[in-house]
């Protein structure tokens, strides 16, 4: 392999790479059984799933009517799999250290998810993005939503942290403003992961897919220039590398994809959205055109590329793969693509998923004054929670600590965990999605009812005193994934 190319020029210390790595959540891709048939009606237009989420949350999103998928209808994923064997929610996850050849003191911290049984199973690699700041402070890649969908289809899912990220050894190499060199350096770690995992007895080394989001998407496409023999498909979720400190970084990025296109050996699926906070539609078009133009001269057999514009997704298309909600948007296209490459796609297992508590009838979801134990800051925080997208949760403790979380794989766990950081009392869920799930009939709320309901509407647009932060991932991932997910607490 000749992936790692060291840059002898200068390094840009302030270079910023904005990627989607949603921690508290991640996304899932899916693949399934060799020879499985593609559903007869797989829609090529999928952006309306985001529009449905927008309607449910009563939040307006930018119109995607101008995109090719603006009027799409997305079928619900079939989950009638009660007869299938069950895989525990943890998906037999293991954290392993993959050795880097030639560097005895460097290993890659890697999470492996797999179905029950000895295999061999097809494999998909998930490559994380990059959060601004020190890569070593980035959480371990843990793309639960992505992994769940693939494990359901009988895959081993492998999520490595590349050199210099999270608990992996070595140093992240920026390579100055040379995006093509940066991507090839990242691809070296992808190659190391594929090579090591292909030798495991439970892996089918002849059926491998490689996927990545944002910076991981760039690494995925770079890896496609010298992919291992058993790699049949590349999936690029909003891939790229943003370097605002570099003059002409958009041209650098497009040229990098052009370099990869001329050497591409594997078919690729590109998934980008209209309201991506990192890439404009114009830049995406330019990147893809550079890749395809380079392919036209000397394309390898089986290296076809397809770009899918899935329109707008929630408040940021860059978070798609880090959200559990995003699966219904990207899976139909991924399923058809994988099947065309001879990869399995049929559901073979049930995987336990986090279940939301039932509505308790304690109060209506928009009754701010009914929420127990909150002070003014907490009530403002709850009003903010009501403006979030439907995959959301609000937690509170008897001492008045509170937290809400939105997006990712399991906002219920995130809300409780973050609330607990501020409370010595146990935190419990008060509301999930559009339902109040609180069941403490003895909670005293009269004082809140009397003084709060009268000005709830007037204060509804206020920002309150809540501390809002963005958790990136999940992305998925997302971690992961790797996109921004909302989180606030006190």
Secondary structure by P-SEA (a helix, b strand, c coil): cccbbbbcccccccbbbbbbbbccbbbbbbcccccccccccccccccaaaaaaaaaacccccccccccccccccccccccccccccccccccbbbbbbbccccccbbbbbbbbbccccccbbbbbbbbbbccccccccccccaaaaaaaaaaaccbbbbbbccccccccbbbbccccaaaaaaaaaaaaaaaaaaaaaacccccccbbbbbbccaaaaaaaaacccccccccbbbbcbbbbbbccccaaaaaaaaaaaaaaaaccccbbbbbbcccccccaaaaaaaaaaaaaaacccccccbbbbbbccccccccccccccccccccccaaaaaaaaaaacccccccbbbbcccccccccccccccccccccccaaaaaaaaaaaaccccbbbbbccccccccccccccaaaaaaaaaaaacccbbbbccccccccccccccccccccccccccccccccccccbbbbbbbccccccccccbbbbbbcc
